[in-house]
């Protein structure tokens, strides 16, 4: 029997990005919850931050100033490739280059760091080395990283959600949550036509990324300080020497060129030009409304000019498009580049959780947390 929006649920997951979809599937398939509802404000799954990103599966190299984040990525990397092989793209050479000036890590320090976390690192051949300006680059290493195709992940999610019996409601906005002693949690929603409904549930998972603090009612808000950024990922057609290559230059002049399999292009991101505006998260300021109003003027010319000083062949790249999105990070990790998960439960709202991940491979850290939680289905009398 098809369950309607408004029918009592064991669990409601708000947010149809990668995290929300995986959590809903986990609850239904691994924890045995019979009635799971997934709510997404967009018209389909994985349309926002899960798509509008660098599409990198990290293997630890990116975080020499945060050993914990680096090591967790190193551990999670082979698991992600194993679990989502159909979405993985590995047909490119991945390089990490260390800048001579203003870098926060030297080439020798980077090599030692990679050994410490157990990440493979190799010297490059002379042909690849010719791509780099030796006066600005101290050394270059070949590493093991890959990209993912978010459209294929979304296809996987749709199939698995159907197989798990999870009800998916798109074009549906979660407005508020309340609690009563008798019926547990009640989530109020509104569809694209403005029709409102309320659904009772035992467990609620707030996986709305930039919208974590914007659930009304009795939701207390997250306890951590969040920083919001409007960011730009430039989509480029790379010239022949760079077509099958991904490059990250670190750790002061920080930029990356990465394959973007969903469009058959490359993303170009730059620590100085990718973030356009930022603000500390406030419940009364809707980040998605702010993004909608933003003028979205590209900074790709600034990116290319700076990147070409280090990799001259970049001047032959062709700009195609830009992906603008709101990026959310924990303020406490601004200084060390750490990207831990944020996982919070609320004593004042039992059964309610908030989840935020900084990287796609963090999903395993979330599932480990959920393994330690006790869940039970609603009694028939409650339904």
LUMVEX-751069 format. One line per field, with one value per residue (C-alpha): residue number from 1; x, y, z; residue in three letters. Coordinates in nm, 3 decimals. Layout:
<sites>
resi: [NUM,...]
px: [X,...]
py: [Y,...]
pz: [Z,...]
resn: [ALA,...]
</sites>
This chain:
<sites>
resi: [1,2,3,4,5,6,7,8,9,10,11,12,13,14,15,16,17,18,19,20,21,22,23,24,25,26,27,28,29,30,31,32,33,34,35,36,37,38,39,40,41,42,43,44,45,46,47,48,49,50,51,52,53,54,55,56,57,58,59,60,61,62,63,64,65,66,67,68,69,70,71,72,73,74,75,76,77,78,79,80,81,82,83,84,85,86,87,88,89,90,91,92,93,94,95,96,97,98,99,100,101,102,103,104,105,106,107,108,109,110,111,112,113,114,115,116,117,118,119,120,121,122,123,124,125,126,127,128,129,130,131,132,133,134,135,136,137,138,139,140,141,142,143,144,145,146,147,148,149,150,151,152,153,154,155,156,157,158,159,160,161,162,163,164,165,166,167,168,169,170,171,172,173,174,175,176,177,178,179,180,181,182,183,184,185,186,187,188,189,190,191,192,193,194,195,196,197,198,199,200,201,202,203,204,205,206,207,208,209,210,211,212,213,214,215,216,217,218,219,220,221,222,223,224,225,226,227,228,229,230,231,232,233,234,235,236,237,238,239,240,241,242,243,244,245,246,247,248,249,250,251,252,253,254,255,256,257,258,259,260,261,262,263,264,265,266,267,268,269,270,271,272,273,274,275,276,277,278,279,280,281,282,283,284,285,286,287,288,289,290,291,292,293,294,295,296,297,298,299,300,301,302,303,304,305,306,307,308,309,310,311,312,313,314,315,316,317,318,319,320,321,322,323,324,325,326,327,328,329,330,331,332,333,334,335,336,337,338,339,340,341,342,343,344,345,346,347,348,349,350,351,352,353,354,355,356,357,358,359,360,361,362,363,364,365,366,367,368,369,370,371,372,373,374,375,376,377,378,379,380,381,382,383]
px: [0.000,0.133,0.190,0.070,0.250,0.086,0.079,0.274,0.634,0.911,1.158,1.155,1.475,1.484,1.718,1.757,2.129,2.374,2.377,2.001,1.949,2.213,2.075,1.720,1.840,2.045,1.747,1.524,1.770,2.016,1.805,1.473,1.253,0.940,0.813,1.076,0.997,1.251,1.162,1.343,1.268,1.404,1.236,1.480,1.751,2.106,2.038,2.219,2.550,2.582,2.601,2.750,3.088,3.433,3.328,3.646,3.671,3.944,4.229,4.378,4.628,4.424,4.457,4.820,4.715,4.439,4.571,4.232,4.051,4.331,4.347,3.969,3.969,4.249,4.051,3.723,3.865,3.882,3.543,3.379,3.528,3.407,3.054,2.987,3.196,2.945,2.987,3.367,3.587,3.956,4.073,4.301,4.638,4.614,4.896,4.968,5.219,5.383,5.435,5.780,5.645,5.381,5.300,5.211,5.377,5.706,5.757,5.950,5.678,5.414,5.601,5.633,5.266,5.162,5.376,5.220,4.864,4.963,4.876,5.060,5.282,5.515,5.756,5.643,5.817,5.987,5.696,5.450,5.702,5.721,5.363,5.476,5.669,5.981,6.040,5.705,5.668,5.901,5.796,5.513,5.384,5.153,4.886,4.578,4.252,3.940,3.628,3.263,2.970,2.690,2.426,2.514,2.505,2.158,2.046,2.181,1.994,1.663,1.690,1.797,1.528,1.264,1.406,1.413,1.049,1.138,0.874,1.027,0.849,1.019,0.915,0.841,0.978,1.009,0.886,0.877,0.897,0.705,0.685,0.416,0.432,0.161,0.254,0.628,0.759,0.542,0.695,0.506,0.570,0.461,0.454,0.517,0.148,0.151,-0.044,0.065,0.065,0.190,0.344,0.409,0.734,0.950,1.282,1.371,1.701,1.787,2.025,1.962,2.328,2.308,1.954,2.038,1.940,1.625,1.376,1.119,0.888,1.059,1.384,1.651,1.905,2.248,2.494,2.796,2.874,2.828,2.982,2.801,2.978,2.847,3.102,3.177,3.306,3.412,3.352,3.626,3.728,4.096,4.358,4.515,4.810,4.568,4.270,4.340,4.497,4.378,4.603,4.601,4.858,4.895,4.912,4.902,4.826,4.558,4.377,4.253,4.172,3.957,3.754,3.379,3.234,2.868,2.943,3.257,3.446,3.689,3.620,3.855,3.853,4.077,4.109,4.094,3.827,3.595,3.436,3.240,3.070,3.044,2.852,2.794,2.475,2.163,1.821,1.645,1.867,1.779,2.105,1.919,1.727,2.056,2.200,1.893,1.939,2.316,2.430,2.663,2.929,3.207,3.562,3.707,3.941,4.105,4.136,4.293,4.542,4.672,4.669,4.855,5.154,5.204,5.064,5.103,4.895,4.586,4.579,4.448,4.142,3.792,3.534,3.196,2.985,2.989,2.821,2.719,2.619,2.609,2.890,2.861,3.158,3.211,3.364,3.586,3.771,3.847,4.202,4.312,4.112,3.963,3.639,3.486,3.122,2.873,2.635,2.399,2.103,1.869,1.759,1.484,1.358,1.416,1.447,1.569,1.918,2.118,2.390,2.647,2.942,3.223,3.318,3.136,3.355,3.249,2.933,3.106,3.169,2.797,2.699,2.936,2.757,2.418,2.535,2.562,2.204,1.902,1.607,1.270,0.964,0.634,0.377,0.078,-0.143,0.049,-0.010]
py: [0.000,0.342,0.571,0.929,1.238,1.288,0.919,0.834,0.737,0.563,0.819,1.133,1.246,1.608,1.666,1.457,1.508,1.219,1.215,1.225,0.950,0.720,0.773,0.693,0.375,0.278,0.321,0.108,-0.163,-0.187,-0.083,-0.232,0.079,-0.002,0.346,0.596,0.922,1.137,1.503,1.715,2.077,2.042,1.854,1.562,1.415,1.549,1.874,2.109,2.075,1.706,1.813,2.162,2.065,1.954,1.586,1.469,1.153,1.249,1.018,1.238,1.447,1.765,1.801,1.813,2.047,1.815,1.464,1.330,1.450,1.323,0.982,0.933,1.016,0.767,0.495,0.579,0.613,0.241,0.181,0.449,0.302,-0.043,0.068,0.303,0.163,0.269,0.636,0.640,0.801,0.713,0.756,1.048,1.119,1.300,1.531,1.733,2.018,2.215,2.587,2.732,3.050,3.112,2.744,2.622,2.288,2.207,1.921,1.723,1.782,1.672,1.350,1.274,1.352,1.112,0.837,0.901,0.850,0.562,0.744,0.640,0.907,0.878,1.109,1.223,1.183,1.462,1.510,1.586,1.804,2.028,2.138,2.331,2.654,2.543,2.889,2.869,2.493,2.313,1.957,1.755,1.410,1.159,1.033,0.815,1.011,0.985,1.177,1.079,1.131,1.282,1.197,0.829,0.856,1.010,0.723,0.475,0.658,0.655,0.281,0.195,0.412,0.237,-0.104,-0.013,0.102,0.460,0.713,1.015,1.350,1.607,1.971,1.962,2.205,2.115,2.411,2.324,2.045,2.013,1.749,1.608,1.340,1.138,1.145,1.215,1.446,1.622,1.772,2.040,2.059,2.265,2.154,2.361,2.460,2.595,2.303,2.222,1.886,1.748,1.406,1.231,1.042,0.884,1.001,1.307,1.361,1.715,1.669,2.002,2.116,2.496,2.488,2.315,2.616,2.706,2.454,2.638,2.530,2.370,2.293,2.444,2.517,2.364,2.433,2.477,2.801,2.766,2.974,3.009,3.088,3.147,2.964,2.929,2.619,2.715,2.444,2.430,2.242,2.180,2.188,1.861,1.855,1.883,1.689,1.365,1.525,1.655,1.897,2.048,2.314,2.378,2.498,2.877,2.938,2.672,2.574,2.261,2.141,1.828,1.620,1.676,1.351,1.464,1.714,1.571,1.886,1.999,2.216,2.502,2.627,2.876,2.955,3.329,3.347,3.050,3.198,3.507,3.619,3.468,3.523,3.353,3.151,3.315,3.147,3.452,3.466,3.197,3.104,2.969,3.294,3.480,3.258,3.313,3.690,3.683,3.830,3.535,3.719,3.472,3.521,3.268,3.522,3.589,3.216,3.140,3.426,3.315,2.941,2.997,3.136,2.787,2.579,2.781,2.539,2.656,2.962,2.729,2.628,2.729,2.852,2.676,2.748,2.804,2.618,2.849,2.701,2.772,2.593,2.535,2.481,2.467,2.791,2.602,2.435,2.750,2.758,2.399,2.299,2.004,1.864,1.644,1.544,1.735,1.498,1.632,1.497,1.708,1.626,1.885,1.718,1.342,1.154,1.457,1.465,1.710,1.583,1.777,1.639,1.836,1.572,1.291,1.021,1.142,0.936,0.641,0.850,0.933,0.568,0.475,0.729,0.590,0.236,0.349,0.479,0.274,0.284,0.111,0.099,0.259,0.034,-0.057,0.128,0.447,0.406]
pz: [0.000,-0.095,0.202,0.175,0.296,0.632,0.724,1.043,0.979,1.167,1.033,0.822,0.649,0.534,0.241,-0.073,-0.123,-0.105,0.275,0.313,0.055,0.208,0.559,0.445,0.272,0.578,0.813,0.593,0.490,0.779,1.077,0.972,0.995,0.794,0.719,0.607,0.429,0.242,0.180,-0.080,-0.171,-0.527,-0.812,-0.793,-0.573,-0.552,-0.737,-0.498,-0.312,-0.403,-0.768,-0.754,-0.615,-0.717,-0.752,-0.576,-0.368,-0.123,-0.026,0.245,0.046,0.077,0.454,0.575,0.859,0.986,1.045,1.160,0.848,0.625,0.790,0.781,0.410,0.358,0.535,0.361,0.009,-0.085,0.077,-0.137,-0.455,-0.350,-0.265,-0.560,-0.848,-1.112,-1.021,-0.996,-1.262,-1.248,-1.609,-1.535,-1.376,-1.041,-0.936,-0.624,-0.659,-0.378,-0.433,-0.360,-0.203,0.061,0.100,0.448,0.374,0.200,-0.042,0.220,0.479,0.230,0.156,0.528,0.584,0.307,0.458,0.800,0.670,0.440,0.115,-0.200,-0.354,-0.654,-0.841,-1.184,-1.520,-1.711,-1.953,-1.676,-1.497,-1.804,-1.737,-1.428,-1.388,-1.192,-1.045,-0.865,-0.803,-0.564,-0.648,-0.801,-0.702,-0.862,-0.622,-0.608,-0.614,-0.823,-0.918,-0.897,-1.132,-0.922,-1.184,-1.150,-0.770,-0.799,-1.023,-0.767,-0.489,-0.675,-0.740,-0.384,-0.224,-0.433,-0.348,0.023,0.018,0.113,0.015,-0.162,-0.177,-0.399,-0.441,-0.069,0.186,0.555,0.757,1.127,1.380,1.708,1.977,2.199,2.467,2.294,1.925,1.926,1.655,1.400,1.088,0.893,0.518,0.219,-0.144,-0.457,-0.477,-0.124,0.026,0.379,0.553,0.882,0.942,1.271,1.312,1.578,1.431,1.228,1.042,0.939,0.643,0.476,0.461,0.429,0.567,0.897,1.109,0.921,1.053,1.265,1.545,1.843,1.663,1.891,1.616,1.586,1.865,1.638,1.458,1.083,0.806,0.476,0.147,-0.202,-0.414,-0.783,-0.957,-1.309,-1.570,-1.831,-2.143,-2.084,-2.361,-2.471,-2.224,-1.931,-2.066,-1.876,-1.571,-1.236,-1.046,-0.699,-0.611,-0.240,0.036,0.028,-0.340,-0.324,-0.646,-0.819,-1.167,-1.145,-1.393,-1.361,-1.501,-1.495,-1.773,-1.931,-1.833,-1.561,-1.259,-1.180,-0.821,-0.643,-0.273,-0.342,-0.614,-0.560,-0.243,-0.353,-0.031,0.316,0.639,0.971,0.955,1.100,1.131,0.987,0.675,0.420,0.240,-0.062,-0.101,-0.079,-0.351,-0.567,-0.545,-0.607,-0.940,-1.019,-1.217,-1.292,-1.168,-1.408,-1.572,-1.235,-1.171,-1.507,-1.488,-1.150,-1.223,-1.553,-1.363,-1.221,-1.510,-1.833,-2.044,-1.852,-2.080,-2.352,-2.148,-2.265,-2.016,-2.049,-1.742,-1.366,-1.082,-0.798,-0.464,-0.093,0.090,0.465,0.696,1.070,1.195,1.441,1.151,0.955,1.089,1.023,0.714,0.904,0.765,1.035,1.029,1.241,1.419,1.683,1.877,2.091,2.445,2.419,2.099,2.144,1.819,1.624,1.468,1.257,1.022,0.820,0.626,0.468,0.210,0.034,0.192,0.538,0.487,0.656,0.967,0.977,0.942,1.226,1.445,1.347,1.426,1.788,1.804,1.910,1.670,1.687,1.463,1.552,1.714,1.498,1.742,1.669,1.295]
resn: [UNK,UNK,UNK,UNK,UNK,UNK,UNK,UNK,UNK,UNK,UNK,UNK,UNK,UNK,UNK,UNK,UNK,UNK,UNK,UNK,UNK,UNK,UNK,UNK,UNK,UNK,UNK,UNK,UNK,UNK,UNK,UNK,UNK,UNK,UNK,UNK,UNK,UNK,UNK,UNK,UNK,UNK,UNK,UNK,UNK,UNK,UNK,UNK,UNK,UNK,UNK,UNK,UNK,UNK,UNK,UNK,UNK,UNK,UNK,UNK,UNK,UNK,UNK,UNK,UNK,UNK,UNK,UNK,UNK,UNK,UNK,UNK,UNK,UNK,UNK,UNK,UNK,UNK,UNK,UNK,UNK,UNK,UNK,UNK,UNK,UNK,UNK,UNK,UNK,UNK,UNK,UNK,UNK,UNK,UNK,UNK,UNK,UNK,UNK,UNK,UNK,UNK,UNK,UNK,UNK,UNK,UNK,UNK,UNK,UNK,UNK,UNK,UNK,UNK,UNK,UNK,UNK,UNK,UNK,UNK,UNK,UNK,UNK,UNK,UNK,UNK,UNK,UNK,UNK,UNK,UNK,UNK,UNK,UNK,UNK,UNK,UNK,UNK,UNK,UNK,UNK,UNK,UNK,UNK,UNK,UNK,UNK,UNK,UNK,UNK,UNK,UNK,UNK,UNK,UNK,UNK,UNK,UNK,UNK,UNK,UNK,UNK,UNK,UNK,UNK,UNK,UNK,UNK,UNK,UNK,UNK,UNK,UNK,UNK,UNK,UNK,UNK,UNK,UNK,UNK,UNK,UNK,UNK,UNK,UNK,UNK,UNK,UNK,UNK,UNK,UNK,UNK,UNK,UNK,UNK,UNK,UNK,UNK,UNK,UNK,UNK,UNK,UNK,UNK,UNK,UNK,UNK,UNK,UNK,UNK,UNK,UNK,UNK,UNK,UNK,UNK,UNK,UNK,UNK,UNK,UNK,UNK,UNK,UNK,UNK,UNK,UNK,UNK,UNK,UNK,UNK,UNK,UNK,UNK,UNK,UNK,UNK,UNK,UNK,UNK,UNK,UNK,UNK,UNK,UNK,UNK,UNK,UNK,UNK,UNK,UNK,UNK,UNK,UNK,UNK,UNK,UNK,UNK,UNK,UNK,UNK,UNK,UNK,UNK,UNK,UNK,UNK,UNK,UNK,UNK,UNK,UNK,UNK,UNK,UNK,UNK,UNK,UNK,UNK,UNK,UNK,UNK,UNK,UNK,UNK,UNK,UNK,UNK,UNK,UNK,UNK,UNK,UNK,UNK,UNK,UNK,UNK,UNK,UNK,UNK,UNK,UNK,UNK,UNK,UNK,UNK,UNK,UNK,UNK,UNK,UNK,UNK,UNK,UNK,UNK,UNK,UNK,UNK,UNK,UNK,UNK,UNK,UNK,UNK,UNK,UNK,UNK,UNK,UNK,UNK,UNK,UNK,UNK,UNK,UNK,UNK,UNK,UNK,UNK,UNK,UNK,UNK,UNK,UNK,UNK,UNK,UNK,UNK,UNK,UNK,UNK,UNK,UNK,UNK,UNK,UNK,UNK,UNK,UNK,UNK,UNK,UNK,UNK,UNK,UNK,UNK,UNK,UNK,UNK,UNK,UNK,UNK,UNK,UNK,UNK,UNK,UNK,UNK,UNK,UNK,UNK,UNK,UNK]
</sites>
